Amino acid sequence: MIIGLDVGGTYADAVLLGPEGLINFVKVSTDPSDLFTTVLTGLEKVTQGIDPLQIQRLVLSTTLSTNAIVQKQMPPVGMIVSGGPGVDARLYRTNDHYCVVGGSIDHRGREIEPVNAGEIRKIAETFKKEGLARVGVVGKFSVRNPSHELKIAEILGDRFEKVFLGHRVSGNLNFPRRIATAFLNAAVYPIHKNFFEAVKKSLEKKGLNVPIHILKADGGTMRFDSSMDFPGQTILSGPAASVMGAIAFASPETESLVLDIGGTTTDMAVLLNQVPLLNPLGITLDCHKTLIRSLETHSIGLGGDSAVRVKDGRIVIGPDRMGPAMAYGGSTPTPTDALFVLGKTSNGDREKAVQGIESVAGALGMDPEQAACRIFDAACTQILSEAREMIRRINSKPVYTVRELWEGTCVKPTEMLILGGPAQYFAEHFREISDYQVRVVPHWGVANAVGAALARTTCEVALLVDTEQGIATAPEEGISERVGRNFSRDDALQKAFELLRKKALEKGADPEELEMEVIEDLQFNMVQGFYTTGKNIRVKVQVQPGLIRGFSQGVQHAASQA
C-alpha cells in the first residue's frame, strides 16, 4: 500500500492506495500554524485499522510554497551576485537585499578577478544586522568553475541558517534564471523546512517507518530529505500533483485542459493524448524566470476561499485568501459563500454566507442571490480567461511534452478535466459558458493526492566536458574529474547515464522503472588560430516522469467500475 498526501493552503488530502485501487481517503483542514497536527490527523484517519507494516511508501505534494509566492508572502533573503565584465548583474535584481560584488570567472572557467573577502564580510555583517537568515550566492560562470561561489560560502561561514549556491541549484548556464532559481530556493526554504519537520514529527508519532518522497514540479518524486537542499524543486508540486492525478482519466486521443480548483489557487495545465507538457527551460512564477524544470502549468490566485471585494463598481476576486469562507467561520466573503447562497452546497452556515454576500450585494445595488450569481460567474470567467492566455503562451513557442517535441501545429484542447473540492459545481457552469466537453475527474476531491501517490521518482544529470582543459564536471552533483583529449560525446553520454542511474536509485527510484533519455546533446570544437584545440561537450539526461506500474492501473480500473 502507498499513501499520497497533498497539503494545500485550505485542506490536506490523504489517500491510501493498493493494487486494487483507492482504499481510503480523508480531507482535513490545513492549519498553517500547526502543520504537525494537520499532517498527523490526515495520516491517522487514512490508515485507521491498517497495519503500518503494509505501508510501502509515502509521497507528498504541497502548495504551501506556491501559495506564499503567489500571495507575495515570502520571507526576506540575501543575494550575493558576481557578474564580472559584460551584462550588469544589477539588471537581474530579485529583491531588496541584493548585492553585486567583485570577482569573476570567464566562460571557460578561468579566474579573471579574485573574490574580495573584505567586501563579502561587510555584506555578511549587514545581512545579519537586518535579520536575514538565508542567502543565495550566484556567479555568472559558476557552472564552469564553482570556486568563487564556494569561496564566498566559506567566508560567510556559519553566520546564516542556509546558503544556496547557484551551481548546486542548477547546472545550466542561463545567468539571470540561475539568480532567480537561487533566490526562490532561499525564499521558500523556511516554509518547506516547517513542512518537512511537521511531516517527520507526525510520522514518528504515528510509528510509520517508510520511505518518504515528495513530488517535484516536473511530475516526478525525490527523497524527502534531499528536498531540504533543493526546496525550489517542490515549488508547483501541487499543480504537478493535479496533472498526475488527471493523466489516467484523460482521453487518449485528444488534447485536455486540466483545472484543479482549490481554496487558495486554481492550477491549470494541458495534456496531449494523456501526456503532460513540459517546460524545458524552467518555471516562471510571479515574474521570476527560473531554471527549475517543471511541467507546463499555470497557477492563479483564485480559489473557492479567495477574498471577494467590490472595487470601482466591479467584483474583484483574490489573489489573497483571508481565511476560510464565512460559511465556515471566516470573516471575508468568498466564491464558496456564493455557492451557499445559490443553494449549491449546504455543509456549513448558510446564514453567515448570506451576511457576507450581502455586503457585496449592497455595494453592487442588487440582492444577495444576484450578487452570488455575479461572483460565481466572475470566478469562472476569470479562470477561463487565464486558461486561454496560458494556451496562447504555449502556442507562442515550441511545444514539448515530457517525451518529445510536439509535432502538431498548435494546441487546441477540446476536453476540460476538473478536480478539486468544488469541481462538480464549477463543471456545471463551465458547460454553460464554454465549448469544452467538461468532465469531473473521479475522486475529484482528492485527485491531487492520488496523483502524488502514483508519481514515480525522476531526476536529471548535466555533464560538461572541456577536453582542452581535460576536465568533466557535473556541477549539481559536485563532481569534477580529469578526462583525456580523446574523451568523446559517446563517453560523455555513458558517464552521464551512470551518474543518473546512481542518483535515481539514491533518490528512491525503482530499478525496474528507470526510463532514461537524453534531453540535451551539444558539442562544438574550440579553435585557436587555424587549429582545433579541444571539444566542448554538454549532455543532459533524465528519468522520464510517469506513473508507477500496478497501482495506477488499479486506480484507473476501480474508477471505471464506480
Secondary structure, DSSP 8 states (H G I E B T S, - for coil): -EEEEEE-SSEEEEEEEETTEEEEEEEEE--TT-HHHHHHHHHHHHTTT--GGG--EEEEEE-HHHHHHHTT-----EEEEE--SSS-GGGG--SSSEEEES-EE-TTS-EEE---HHHHHHHHHHHHHTT--EEEEEETTTTT-THHHHHHHHHHTTSSSEEEEHHHH-----HHHHHHHHHHHHHHHHHHHHHHHHHHHHHHHHT----EEEE-TTS-EEETGGGGT-GGGGTTHHHHHHHHHHHTTS-TTSEEEEEEE-SS-EEEEEEETTEEEEESS--EETTEE----EESEEEES--TT--EEEETTEEEE-S---SS-GGGT-SS--HHHHHHHTTS--SS-HHHHHHHHHHHHHHHTS-HHHHHHHHHHHHHHHHHHHHHHHHHHHHTS--EESSSB--SS-----EEEEESTTHHHHHHHHHHHS-SEEEE-TTGGGHHHHHHHHB-B--EEEEEEETTTTEEEEGGGTEEEE--TT--HHHHHHHHHHHHHHHHHHTT--GGG--EEEEEEEEEEEEETTEEEEEEEEEEEEE---B-TTHHHHHHHHHHH-
